[in-house]
Amino acid sequence: MPQNVMSILLCRAPQAICALLLSVTLADYALAQDVMPAQSPGSSSSASAAVAASSPASRAAIGIDGTVGGRTATIPSSPLLPLDAGAASASAPHAGSDVATGQSAEFAARQAKLDRRTAETQYRYEVAQHNCYSHYFVNHCLGTARDAMRADKSAIRVDQLALDEEQRAVHAQQRDENTAVRMAQDAAAAPQHAANEQANQAAYEEKQRQHQLDAASRGAAAPAKEAANQAQYDKKQADFQAKLDQAHSNAARDAAQRAQNVSKFDEKQRAAAEHQETVKQRQAKAASAAAASQATAAKAASVTAAKSGAASAAGK
């Protein structure tokens, strides 16, 4: 475990301040493990030199030399984030790689270095703030730490602006080169484009001529085709008219037949009625004759019976 983490764990300051300082230290330690390249046994000397190269004001404020405002600091400075000069070179592109890729890698390495410097500046400022609360002139100590932090950030800002300007220049150069390459490609392909354009124009003109020929052929054949169509139409109309006249004739004949059938039916109905009346008359006459015959027979029978009775009476 790093020495400054042990110091914080043994911190006798208020609990909230110790907890804040512990979280900041652990975060910086994790960041250092992620971004720092592998160092040789002699790399600690370069790290110490990089830390010593920081501004004197910040060193005096945060106690890199072990003091704050001339007094002994309660928490030693952090050895976790050294500025190793080989960090940028470790990210440099391999020999023989593309120039644009190499420049992008170099810019990324420089940006990572600036980000580390910014993180270190913030870390040193927070450590200085913590140390200042253990001294009598707290506000003066805080102001000194703040001035040191601002001076470091101003130096980082200058380097950041220079890096941004270089990136913009490189991007502009790449854009101009790409434009020049495209223009050269267009110029090289111009003859082929012109040939293709001429071929397309010739094909279009050929299609137009063929279209005109087809239109002329259709125009020459149009009268004969129209006459044939008219004849076919007239024939269809004549056939339809003939069928219509035949239908009318059949309708008239059917109507006459229906009238004749009705007349025959009426005649049959009259004949049937007359026959029925005749039958009724004959039946009435027959019934009258039968009744008269029965009356005559009854009268004759009565007369005969009377004579027989008289005869019988006379014989007695």
Rosetta constraint file for C-alpha pairs under 8 A:
AtomPair CA 1 CA 5 HARMONIC 6.76 0.50
AtomPair CA 1 CA 6 HARMONIC 7.06 0.50
AtomPair CA 2 CA 6 HARMONIC 6.61 0.50
AtomPair CA 3 CA 7 HARMONIC 6.29 0.50
AtomPair CA 4 CA 8 HARMONIC 6.23 0.50
AtomPair CA 4 CA 25 HARMONIC 7.67 0.50
AtomPair CA 4 CA 75 HARMONIC 6.75 0.50
AtomPair CA 4 CA 76 HARMONIC 6.35 0.50
AtomPair CA 4 CA 77 HARMONIC 7.41 0.50
AtomPair CA 4 CA 78 HARMONIC 6.43 0.50
AtomPair CA 5 CA 9 HARMONIC 6.22 0.50
AtomPair CA 5 CA 22 HARMONIC 6.62 0.50
AtomPair CA 5 CA 25 HARMONIC 6.75 0.50
AtomPair CA 5 CA 26 HARMONIC 7.49 0.50
AtomPair CA 6 CA 10 HARMONIC 6.35 0.50
AtomPair CA 7 CA 11 HARMONIC 6.14 0.50
AtomPair CA 7 CA 75 HARMONIC 6.44 0.50
AtomPair CA 8 CA 18 HARMONIC 6.25 0.50
AtomPair CA 8 CA 21 HARMONIC 7.09 0.50
AtomPair CA 8 CA 22 HARMONIC 6.12 0.50
AtomPair CA 8 CA 75 HARMONIC 7.54 0.50
AtomPair CA 9 CA 18 HARMONIC 7.60 0.50
AtomPair CA 9 CA 22 HARMONIC 7.57 0.50
AtomPair CA 11 CA 18 HARMONIC 6.25 0.50
AtomPair CA 12 CA 18 HARMONIC 7.92 0.50
AtomPair CA 13 CA 17 HARMONIC 6.63 0.50
AtomPair CA 13 CA 18 HARMONIC 6.30 0.50
AtomPair CA 14 CA 18 HARMONIC 6.43 0.50
AtomPair CA 15 CA 19 HARMONIC 6.10 0.50
AtomPair CA 16 CA 20 HARMONIC 6.20 0.50
AtomPair CA 17 CA 21 HARMONIC 6.16 0.50
AtomPair CA 17 CA 130 HARMONIC 7.41 0.50
AtomPair CA 18 CA 22 HARMONIC 6.05 0.50
AtomPair CA 19 CA 23 HARMONIC 6.25 0.50
AtomPair CA 20 CA 24 HARMONIC 6.31 0.50
AtomPair CA 21 CA 25 HARMONIC 6.11 0.50
AtomPair CA 21 CA 126 HARMONIC 7.78 0.50
AtomPair CA 21 CA 127 HARMONIC 7.42 0.50
AtomPair CA 21 CA 130 HARMONIC 7.77 0.50
AtomPair CA 22 CA 26 HARMONIC 6.14 0.50
AtomPair CA 23 CA 27 HARMONIC 6.15 0.50
AtomPair CA 24 CA 28 HARMONIC 6.21 0.50
AtomPair CA 24 CA 123 HARMONIC 7.40 0.50
AtomPair CA 25 CA 29 HARMONIC 6.09 0.50
AtomPair CA 25 CA 123 HARMONIC 7.93 0.50
AtomPair CA 26 CA 30 HARMONIC 6.24 0.50
AtomPair CA 27 CA 31 HARMONIC 6.22 0.50
AtomPair CA 28 CA 32 HARMONIC 6.09 0.50
AtomPair CA 28 CA 80 HARMONIC 7.35 0.50
AtomPair CA 28 CA 81 HARMONIC 7.63 0.50
AtomPair CA 28 CA 119 HARMONIC 7.83 0.50
AtomPair CA 28 CA 123 HARMONIC 7.72 0.50
AtomPair CA 29 CA 33 HARMONIC 6.33 0.50
AtomPair CA 29 CA 80 HARMONIC 5.99 0.50
AtomPair CA 29 CA 81 HARMONIC 7.73 0.50
AtomPair CA 30 CA 34 HARMONIC 6.39 0.50
AtomPair CA 31 CA 35 HARMONIC 6.17 0.50
AtomPair CA 32 CA 36 HARMONIC 5.57 0.50
AtomPair CA 32 CA 80 HARMONIC 6.20 0.50
AtomPair CA 32 CA 81 HARMONIC 5.63 0.50
AtomPair CA 36 CA 81 HARMONIC 7.90 0.50
AtomPair CA 36 CA 87 HARMONIC 6.91 0.50
AtomPair CA 37 CA 87 HARMONIC 6.09 0.50
AtomPair CA 37 CA 90 HARMONIC 7.24 0.50
AtomPair CA 39 CA 43 HARMONIC 5.39 0.50
AtomPair CA 39 CA 44 HARMONIC 7.90 0.50
AtomPair CA 42 CA 46 HARMONIC 7.47 0.50
AtomPair CA 43 CA 47 HARMONIC 6.32 0.50
AtomPair CA 43 CA 84 HARMONIC 7.75 0.50
AtomPair CA 44 CA 48 HARMONIC 6.14 0.50
AtomPair CA 45 CA 49 HARMONIC 6.19 0.50
AtomPair CA 46 CA 50 HARMONIC 6.13 0.50
AtomPair CA 46 CA 84 HARMONIC 6.17 0.50
AtomPair CA 46 CA 85 HARMONIC 7.45 0.50
AtomPair CA 47 CA 51 HARMONIC 6.25 0.50
AtomPair CA 47 CA 82 HARMONIC 4.77 0.50
AtomPair CA 47 CA 83 HARMONIC 5.74 0.50
AtomPair CA 47 CA 84 HARMONIC 5.36 0.50
AtomPair CA 48 CA 52 HARMONIC 6.04 0.50
AtomPair CA 48 CA 82 HARMONIC 7.05 0.50
AtomPair CA 49 CA 53 HARMONIC 6.15 0.50
AtomPair CA 50 CA 54 HARMONIC 7.04 0.50
AtomPair CA 50 CA 82 HARMONIC 6.48 0.50
AtomPair CA 50 CA 83 HARMONIC 5.14 0.50
AtomPair CA 50 CA 84 HARMONIC 6.46 0.50
AtomPair CA 50 CA 85 HARMONIC 7.70 0.50
AtomPair CA 51 CA 82 HARMONIC 6.20 0.50
AtomPair CA 51 CA 83 HARMONIC 6.58 0.50
AtomPair CA 54 CA 58 HARMONIC 7.28 0.50
AtomPair CA 54 CA 59 HARMONIC 7.10 0.50
AtomPair CA 55 CA 59 HARMONIC 6.41 0.50
AtomPair CA 55 CA 148 HARMONIC 7.81 0.50
AtomPair CA 55 CA 152 HARMONIC 7.11 0.50
AtomPair CA 56 CA 60 HARMONIC 6.06 0.50
AtomPair CA 57 CA 61 HARMONIC 6.12 0.50
AtomPair CA 57 CA 144 HARMONIC 7.94 0.50
AtomPair CA 57 CA 148 HARMONIC 5.38 0.50
AtomPair CA 58 CA 62 HARMONIC 6.11 0.50
AtomPair CA 58 CA 145 HARMONIC 6.75 0.50
AtomPair CA 58 CA 148 HARMONIC 4.48 0.50
AtomPair CA 58 CA 149 HARMONIC 6.66 0.50
AtomPair CA 58 CA 152 HARMONIC 7.55 0.50
AtomPair CA 59 CA 63 HARMONIC 5.71 0.50
AtomPair CA 59 CA 64 HARMONIC 5.21 0.50
AtomPair CA 59 CA 65 HARMONIC 6.93 0.50
AtomPair CA 60 CA 64 HARMONIC 7.05 0.50
AtomPair CA 60 CA 65 HARMONIC 7.39 0.50
AtomPair CA 60 CA 67 HARMONIC 7.01 0.50
AtomPair CA 60 CA 68 HARMONIC 6.07 0.50
AtomPair CA 60 CA 69 HARMONIC 6.66 0.50
AtomPair CA 61 CA 68 HARMONIC 5.50 0.50
AtomPair CA 61 CA 69 HARMONIC 6.55 0.50
AtomPair CA 61 CA 128 HARMONIC 6.49 0.50
AtomPair CA 61 CA 141 HARMONIC 7.36 0.50
AtomPair CA 61 CA 144 HARMONIC 6.11 0.50
AtomPair CA 61 CA 145 HARMONIC 5.07 0.50
AtomPair CA 61 CA 148 HARMONIC 6.83 0.50
AtomPair CA 62 CA 67 HARMONIC 7.46 0.50
AtomPair CA 62 CA 68 HARMONIC 5.92 0.50
AtomPair CA 62 CA 77 HARMONIC 7.34 0.50
AtomPair CA 62 CA 124 HARMONIC 6.13 0.50
AtomPair CA 62 CA 125 HARMONIC 7.00 0.50
AtomPair CA 62 CA 127 HARMONIC 6.67 0.50
AtomPair CA 62 CA 128 HARMONIC 4.57 0.50
AtomPair CA 62 CA 131 HARMONIC 7.76 0.50
AtomPair CA 62 CA 145 HARMONIC 6.78 0.50
AtomPair CA 63 CA 67 HARMONIC 4.37 0.50
AtomPair CA 63 CA 68 HARMONIC 4.93 0.50
AtomPair CA 63 CA 72 HARMONIC 7.90 0.50
AtomPair CA 63 CA 73 HARMONIC 6.27 0.50
AtomPair CA 63 CA 76 HARMONIC 7.26 0.50
AtomPair CA 63 CA 77 HARMONIC 6.47 0.50
AtomPair CA 63 CA 128 HARMONIC 7.64 0.50
AtomPair CA 64 CA 76 HARMONIC 7.25 0.50
AtomPair CA 64 CA 77 HARMONIC 5.22 0.50
AtomPair CA 66 CA 72 HARMONIC 5.89 0.50
AtomPair CA 66 CA 73 HARMONIC 5.73 0.50
AtomPair CA 66 CA 76 HARMONIC 6.42 0.50
AtomPair CA 66 CA 77 HARMONIC 7.41 0.50
AtomPair CA 67 CA 71 HARMONIC 4.93 0.50
AtomPair CA 67 CA 72 HARMONIC 4.29 0.50
AtomPair CA 67 CA 73 HARMONIC 4.95 0.50
AtomPair CA 68 CA 72 HARMONIC 6.24 0.50
AtomPair CA 68 CA 73 HARMONIC 5.74 0.50
AtomPair CA 68 CA 128 HARMONIC 7.91 0.50
AtomPair CA 68 CA 131 HARMONIC 7.58 0.50
AtomPair CA 68 CA 132 HARMONIC 7.79 0.50
AtomPair CA 68 CA 141 HARMONIC 7.96 0.50
AtomPair CA 69 CA 141 HARMONIC 7.09 0.50
AtomPair CA 73 CA 131 HARMONIC 6.43 0.50
AtomPair CA 74 CA 131 HARMONIC 6.51 0.50
AtomPair CA 75 CA 127 HARMONIC 7.79 0.50
AtomPair CA 75 CA 131 HARMONIC 7.15 0.50
AtomPair CA 77 CA 124 HARMONIC 7.75 0.50
AtomPair CA 77 CA 127 HARMONIC 7.91 0.50
AtomPair CA 81 CA 116 HARMONIC 7.53 0.50
AtomPair CA 81 CA 120 HARMONIC 6.69 0.50
AtomPair CA 83 CA 87 HARMONIC 7.92 0.50
AtomPair CA 83 CA 113 HARMONIC 7.78 0.50
AtomPair CA 83 CA 116 HARMONIC 7.98 0.50
AtomPair CA 83 CA 117 HARMONIC 7.65 0.50
AtomPair CA 85 CA 89 HARMONIC 7.53 0.50
AtomPair CA 86 CA 90 HARMONIC 6.05 0.50
AtomPair CA 87 CA 91 HARMONIC 6.83 0.50
AtomPair CA 87 CA 109 HARMONIC 7.57 0.50
AtomPair CA 87 CA 113 HARMONIC 7.81 0.50
AtomPair CA 88 CA 92 HARMONIC 6.51 0.50
AtomPair CA 88 CA 106 HARMONIC 7.21 0.50
AtomPair CA 88 CA 109 HARMONIC 5.09 0.50
AtomPair CA 88 CA 110 HARMONIC 6.38 0.50
AtomPair CA 88 CA 113 HARMONIC 7.28 0.50
AtomPair CA 91 CA 105 HARMONIC 6.44 0.50
AtomPair CA 91 CA 106 HARMONIC 6.87 0.50
AtomPair CA 91 CA 109 HARMONIC 5.89 0.50
AtomPair CA 92 CA 102 HARMONIC 6.71 0.50
AtomPair CA 92 CA 105 HARMONIC 6.06 0.50
AtomPair CA 92 CA 106 HARMONIC 5.65 0.50
AtomPair CA 92 CA 109 HARMONIC 7.51 0.50
AtomPair CA 93 CA 97 HARMONIC 6.58 0.50
AtomPair CA 93 CA 101 HARMONIC 7.38 0.50
AtomPair CA 93 CA 102 HARMONIC 4.85 0.50
AtomPair CA 93 CA 105 HARMONIC 6.37 0.50
AtomPair CA 93 CA 106 HARMONIC 7.48 0.50
AtomPair CA 94 CA 102 HARMONIC 7.84 0.50
AtomPair CA 97 CA 101 HARMONIC 7.11 0.50
AtomPair CA 97 CA 102 HARMONIC 6.74 0.50
AtomPair CA 98 CA 102 HARMONIC 6.19 0.50
AtomPair CA 99 CA 103 HARMONIC 6.18 0.50
AtomPair CA 100 CA 104 HARMONIC 6.17 0.50
AtomPair CA 101 CA 105 HARMONIC 6.17 0.50
AtomPair CA 102 CA 106 HARMONIC 6.12 0.50
AtomPair CA 103 CA 107 HARMONIC 6.10 0.50
AtomPair CA 104 CA 108 HARMONIC 6.09 0.50
AtomPair CA 105 CA 109 HARMONIC 6.14 0.50
AtomPair CA 106 CA 110 HARMONIC 6.19 0.50
AtomPair CA 107 CA 111 HARMONIC 6.02 0.50
AtomPair CA 107 CA 163 HARMONIC 7.43 0.50
AtomPair CA 107 CA 167 HARMONIC 7.37 0.50
AtomPair CA 108 CA 112 HARMONIC 6.08 0.50
AtomPair CA 109 CA 113 HARMONIC 6.22 0.50
AtomPair CA 110 CA 114 HARMONIC 6.27 0.50
AtomPair CA 110 CA 163 HARMONIC 7.80 0.50
AtomPair CA 111 CA 115 HARMONIC 6.12 0.50
AtomPair CA 111 CA 160 HARMONIC 7.77 0.50
AtomPair CA 111 CA 163 HARMONIC 7.82 0.50
AtomPair CA 112 CA 116 HARMONIC 6.17 0.50
AtomPair CA 113 CA 117 HARMONIC 6.21 0.50
AtomPair CA 114 CA 118 HARMONIC 6.17 0.50
AtomPair CA 114 CA 156 HARMONIC 6.64 0.50
AtomPair CA 114 CA 159 HARMONIC 7.79 0.50
AtomPair CA 114 CA 160 HARMONIC 7.16 0.50
AtomPair CA 115 CA 119 HARMONIC 6.20 0.50
AtomPair CA 116 CA 120 HARMONIC 6.07 0.50
AtomPair CA 117 CA 121 HARMONIC 6.06 0.50
AtomPair CA 117 CA 156 HARMONIC 7.35 0.50
AtomPair CA 118 CA 122 HARMONIC 6.26 0.50
AtomPair CA 118 CA 153 HARMONIC 6.97 0.50
AtomPair CA 118 CA 156 HARMONIC 7.18 0.50
AtomPair CA 119 CA 123 HARMONIC 6.07 0.50
AtomPair CA 120 CA 124 HARMONIC 6.00 0.50
AtomPair CA 121 CA 125 HARMONIC 6.13 0.50
AtomPair CA 121 CA 149 HARMONIC 6.15 0.50
AtomPair CA 121 CA 152 HARMONIC 6.71 0.50
AtomPair CA 121 CA 153 HARMONIC 7.31 0.50
AtomPair CA 122 CA 126 HARMONIC 6.24 0.50
AtomPair CA 122 CA 149 HARMONIC 7.28 0.50
AtomPair CA 123 CA 127 HARMONIC 6.23 0.50
AtomPair CA 124 CA 128 HARMONIC 6.04 0.50
AtomPair CA 124 CA 149 HARMONIC 7.94 0.50
AtomPair CA 125 CA 129 HARMONIC 6.12 0.50
AtomPair CA 125 CA 145 HARMONIC 6.11 0.50
AtomPair CA 125 CA 146 HARMONIC 6.96 0.50
AtomPair CA 125 CA 149 HARMONIC 6.08 0.50
AtomPair CA 126 CA 130 HARMONIC 6.30 0.50
AtomPair CA 127 CA 131 HARMONIC 6.25 0.50
AtomPair CA 128 CA 132 HARMONIC 6.00 0.50
AtomPair CA 128 CA 142 HARMONIC 7.48 0.50
AtomPair CA 128 CA 145 HARMONIC 6.12 0.50
AtomPair CA 129 CA 133 HARMONIC 6.81 0.50
AtomPair CA 129 CA 141 HARMONIC 7.96 0.50
AtomPair CA 129 CA 142 HARMONIC 6.04 0.50
AtomPair CA 129 CA 145 HARMONIC 7.11 0.50
AtomPair CA 130 CA 134 HARMONIC 7.61 0.50
AtomPair CA 131 CA 135 HARMONIC 7.44 0.50
AtomPair CA 132 CA 137 HARMONIC 7.86 0.50
AtomPair CA 132 CA 138 HARMONIC 5.41 0.50
AtomPair CA 132 CA 141 HARMONIC 5.52 0.50
AtomPair CA 132 CA 142 HARMONIC 6.19 0.50
AtomPair CA 133 CA 138 HARMONIC 5.72 0.50
AtomPair CA 134 CA 138 HARMONIC 7.66 0.50
AtomPair CA 135 CA 141 HARMONIC 7.98 0.50
AtomPair CA 137 CA 141 HARMONIC 6.20 0.50
AtomPair CA 138 CA 142 HARMONIC 6.07 0.50
AtomPair CA 139 CA 143 HARMONIC 6.05 0.50
AtomPair CA 140 CA 144 HARMONIC 6.17 0.50
AtomPair CA 141 CA 145 HARMONIC 6.21 0.50
AtomPair CA 142 CA 146 HARMONIC 6.04 0.50
AtomPair CA 143 CA 147 HARMONIC 6.07 0.50
AtomPair CA 144 CA 148 HARMONIC 6.22 0.50
AtomPair CA 145 CA 149 HARMONIC 6.13 0.50
AtomPair CA 146 CA 150 HARMONIC 6.11 0.50
AtomPair CA 147 CA 151 HARMONIC 6.11 0.50
AtomPair CA 148 CA 152 HARMONIC 6.23 0.50
AtomPair CA 149 CA 153 HARMONIC 6.13 0.50
AtomPair CA 150 CA 154 HARMONIC 6.00 0.50
AtomPair CA 151 CA 155 HARMONIC 6.36 0.50
AtomPair CA 152 CA 156 HARMONIC 6.21 0.50
AtomPair CA 153 CA 157 HARMONIC 5.91 0.50
AtomPair CA 154 CA 158 HARMONIC 6.27 0.50
AtomPair CA 155 CA 159 HARMONIC 6.45 0.50
AtomPair CA 156 CA 160 HARMONIC 6.02 0.50
AtomPair CA 157 CA 161 HARMONIC 6.08 0.50
AtomPair CA 158 CA 162 HARMONIC 6.28 0.50
AtomPair CA 159 CA 163 HARMONIC 6.14 0.50
AtomPair CA 160 CA 164 HARMONIC 6.10 0.50
AtomPair CA 161 CA 165 HARMONIC 6.09 0.50
AtomPair CA 162 CA 166 HARMONIC 6.22 0.50
AtomPair CA 163 CA 167 HARMONIC 6.15 0.50
AtomPair CA 164 CA 168 HARMONIC 6.14 0.50
AtomPair CA 165 CA 169 HARMONIC 6.17 0.50
AtomPair CA 166 CA 170 HARMONIC 6.11 0.50
AtomPair CA 167 CA 171 HARMONIC 6.02 0.50
AtomPair CA 168 CA 172 HARMONIC 6.04 0.50
AtomPair CA 169 CA 173 HARMONIC 6.11 0.50
AtomPair CA 170 CA 174 HARMONIC 6.07 0.50
AtomPair CA 171 CA 175 HARMONIC 6.00 0.50
AtomPair CA 172 CA 176 HARMONIC 6.13 0.50
AtomPair CA 173 CA 177 HARMONIC 6.07 0.50
AtomPair CA 174 CA 178 HARMONIC 6.01 0.50
AtomPair CA 175 CA 179 HARMONIC 6.09 0.50
AtomPair CA 176 CA 180 HARMONIC 6.09 0.50
AtomPair CA 177 CA 181 HARMONIC 6.10 0.50
AtomPair CA 178 CA 182 HARMONIC 6.12 0.50
AtomPair CA 179 CA 183 HARMONIC 6.09 0.50
AtomPair CA 180 CA 184 HARMONIC 6.06 0.50
AtomPair CA 181 CA 185 HARMONIC 6.08 0.50
AtomPair CA 182 CA 186 HARMONIC 6.02 0.50
AtomPair CA 183 CA 187 HARMONIC 6.05 0.50
AtomPair CA 184 CA 188 HARMONIC 6.05 0.50
AtomPair CA 185 CA 189 HARMONIC 6.02 0.50
AtomPair CA 186 CA 190 HARMONIC 5.84 0.50
AtomPair CA 187 CA 191 HARMONIC 7.96 0.50
AtomPair CA 189 CA 193 HARMONIC 6.10 0.50
AtomPair CA 190 CA 194 HARMONIC 6.02 0.50
AtomPair CA 191 CA 195 HARMONIC 6.11 0.50
AtomPair CA 192 CA 196 HARMONIC 6.07 0.50
AtomPair CA 193 CA 197 HARMONIC 6.03 0.50
AtomPair CA 194 CA 198 HARMONIC 6.15 0.50
AtomPair CA 195 CA 199 HARMONIC 6.14 0.50
AtomPair CA 196 CA 200 HARMONIC 6.06 0.50
AtomPair CA 197 CA 201 HARMONIC 6.06 0.50
AtomPair CA 198 CA 202 HARMONIC 6.07 0.50
AtomPair CA 199 CA 203 HARMONIC 6.11 0.50
AtomPair CA 200 CA 204 HARMONIC 6.07 0.50
AtomPair CA 201 CA 205 HARMONIC 6.15 0.50
AtomPair CA 202 CA 206 HARMONIC 6.11 0.50
AtomPair CA 203 CA 207 HARMONIC 6.19 0.50
AtomPair CA 204 CA 208 HARMONIC 6.22 0.50
AtomPair CA 205 CA 209 HARMONIC 6.22 0.50
AtomPair CA 206 CA 210 HARMONIC 6.15 0.50
AtomPair CA 207 CA 211 HARMONIC 6.04 0.50
AtomPair CA 208 CA 212 HARMONIC 6.25 0.50
AtomPair CA 209 CA 213 HARMONIC 6.23 0.50
AtomPair CA 210 CA 214 HARMONIC 6.14 0.50
AtomPair CA 211 CA 215 HARMONIC 6.12 0.50
AtomPair CA 212 CA 216 HARMONIC 6.13 0.50
AtomPair CA 213 CA 217 HARMONIC 6.11 0.50
AtomPair CA 214 CA 218 HARMONIC 6.09 0.50
AtomPair CA 215 CA 219 HARMONIC 6.04 0.50
AtomPair CA 216 CA 220 HARMONIC 6.17 0.50
AtomPair CA 217 CA 221 HARMONIC 6.29 0.50
AtomPair CA 218 CA 222 HARMONIC 5.89 0.50
AtomPair CA 219 CA 223 HARMONIC 7.84 0.50
AtomPair CA 221 CA 225 HARMONIC 6.12 0.50
AtomPair CA 222 CA 226 HARMONIC 5.87 0.50
AtomPair CA 223 CA 227 HARMONIC 6.06 0.50
AtomPair CA 224 CA 228 HARMONIC 6.14 0.50
AtomPair CA 225 CA 229 HARMONIC 6.04 0.50
AtomPair CA 226 CA 230 HARMONIC 6.00 0.50
AtomPair CA 227 CA 231 HARMONIC 6.10 0.50
AtomPair CA 228 CA 232 HARMONIC 6.09 0.50
AtomPair CA 229 CA 233 HARMONIC 6.04 0.50
AtomPair CA 230 CA 234 HARMONIC 6.04 0.50
AtomPair CA 231 CA 235 HARMONIC 6.10 0.50
AtomPair CA 232 CA 236 HARMONIC 6.21 0.50
AtomPair CA 233 CA 237 HARMONIC 6.18 0.50
AtomPair CA 234 CA 238 HARMONIC 6.06 0.50
AtomPair CA 235 CA 239 HARMONIC 6.05 0.50
AtomPair CA 236 CA 240 HARMONIC 6.07 0.50
AtomPair CA 237 CA 241 HARMONIC 6.09 0.50
AtomPair CA 238 CA 242 HARMONIC 6.08 0.50
AtomPair CA 239 CA 243 HARMONIC 6.16 0.50
AtomPair CA 240 CA 244 HARMONIC 6.08 0.50
AtomPair CA 241 CA 245 HARMONIC 6.09 0.50
AtomPair CA 242 CA 246 HARMONIC 6.09 0.50
AtomPair CA 243 CA 247 HARMONIC 6.06 0.50
AtomPair CA 244 CA 248 HARMONIC 6.27 0.50
AtomPair CA 245 CA 249 HARMONIC 6.16 0.50
AtomPair CA 246 CA 250 HARMONIC 6.03 0.50
AtomPair CA 247 CA 251 HARMONIC 6.05 0.50
AtomPair CA 248 CA 252 HARMONIC 6.23 0.50
AtomPair CA 249 CA 253 HARMONIC 6.16 0.50
AtomPair CA 250 CA 254 HARMONIC 5.95 0.50
AtomPair CA 251 CA 255 HARMONIC 6.06 0.50
AtomPair CA 252 CA 256 HARMONIC 6.25 0.50
AtomPair CA 253 CA 257 HARMONIC 6.11 0.50
AtomPair CA 254 CA 258 HARMONIC 6.01 0.50
AtomPair CA 255 CA 259 HARMONIC 6.20 0.50
AtomPair CA 256 CA 260 HARMONIC 6.12 0.50
AtomPair CA 257 CA 261 HARMONIC 6.01 0.50
AtomPair CA 258 CA 262 HARMONIC 6.13 0.50
AtomPair CA 259 CA 263 HARMONIC 6.21 0.50
AtomPair CA 260 CA 264 HARMONIC 6.15 0.50
AtomPair CA 261 CA 265 HARMONIC 6.06 0.50
AtomPair CA 262 CA 266 HARMONIC 6.16 0.50
AtomPair CA 263 CA 267 HARMONIC 6.18 0.50
AtomPair CA 264 CA 268 HARMONIC 6.16 0.50
AtomPair CA 265 CA 269 HARMONIC 6.17 0.50
AtomPair CA 266 CA 270 HARMONIC 6.28 0.50
AtomPair CA 267 CA 271 HARMONIC 6.15 0.50
AtomPair CA 268 CA 272 HARMONIC 6.00 0.50
AtomPair CA 269 CA 273 HARMONIC 6.19 0.50
AtomPair CA 270 CA 274 HARMONIC 6.16 0.50
AtomPair CA 271 CA 275 HARMONIC 6.04 0.50
AtomPair CA 272 CA 276 HARMONIC 6.05 0.50
AtomPair CA 273 CA 277 HARMONIC 6.17 0.50
AtomPair CA 274 CA 278 HARMONIC 6.11 0.50
AtomPair CA 275 CA 279 HARMONIC 6.10 0.50
AtomPair CA 276 CA 280 HARMONIC 6.19 0.50
AtomPair CA 277 CA 281 HARMONIC 6.24 0.50
AtomPair CA 278 CA 282 HARMONIC 6.18 0.50
AtomPair CA 279 CA 283 HARMONIC 6.04 0.50
AtomPair CA 280 CA 284 HARMONIC 6.12 0.50
AtomPair CA 281 CA 285 HARMONIC 6.19 0.50
AtomPair CA 282 CA 286 HARMONIC 6.06 0.50
AtomPair CA 283 CA 287 HARMONIC 6.03 0.50
AtomPair CA 284 CA 288 HARMONIC 6.18 0.50
AtomPair CA 285 CA 289 HARMONIC 6.08 0.50
AtomPair CA 286 CA 290 HARMONIC 6.00 0.50
AtomPair CA 287 CA 291 HARMONIC 6.13 0.50
AtomPair CA 288 CA 292 HARMONIC 6.17 0.50
AtomPair CA 289 CA 293 HARMONIC 6.03 0.50
AtomPair CA 290 CA 294 HARMONIC 6.07 0.50
AtomPair CA 291 CA 295 HARMONIC 6.18 0.50
AtomPair CA 292 CA 296 HARMONIC 6.14 0.50
AtomPair CA 293 CA 297 HARMONIC 6.10 0.50
AtomPair CA 294 CA 298 HARMONIC 6.07 0.50
AtomPair CA 295 CA 299 HARMONIC 6.09 0.50
AtomPair CA 296 CA 300 HARMONIC 6.06 0.50
AtomPair CA 297 CA 301 HARMONIC 6.01 0.50
AtomPair CA 298 CA 302 HARMONIC 6.18 0.50
AtomPair CA 299 CA 303 HARMONIC 6.21 0.50
AtomPair CA 300 CA 304 HARMONIC 6.09 0.50
AtomPair CA 301 CA 305 HARMONIC 6.03 0.50
AtomPair CA 302 CA 306 HARMONIC 6.07 0.50
AtomPair CA 303 CA 307 HARMONIC 6.21 0.50
AtomPair CA 304 CA 308 HARMONIC 6.13 0.50
AtomPair CA 305 CA 309 HARMONIC 6.19 0.50
AtomPair CA 306 CA 310 HARMONIC 6.18 0.50
AtomPair CA 307 CA 311 HARMONIC 6.10 0.50
AtomPair CA 308 CA 312 HARMONIC 6.18 0.50
AtomPair CA 309 CA 313 HARMONIC 6.14 0.50
AtomPair CA 310 CA 314 HARMONIC 6.12 0.50
AtomPair CA 311 CA 315 HARMONIC 6.28 0.50
AtomPair CA 312 CA 316 HARMONIC 6.60 0.50
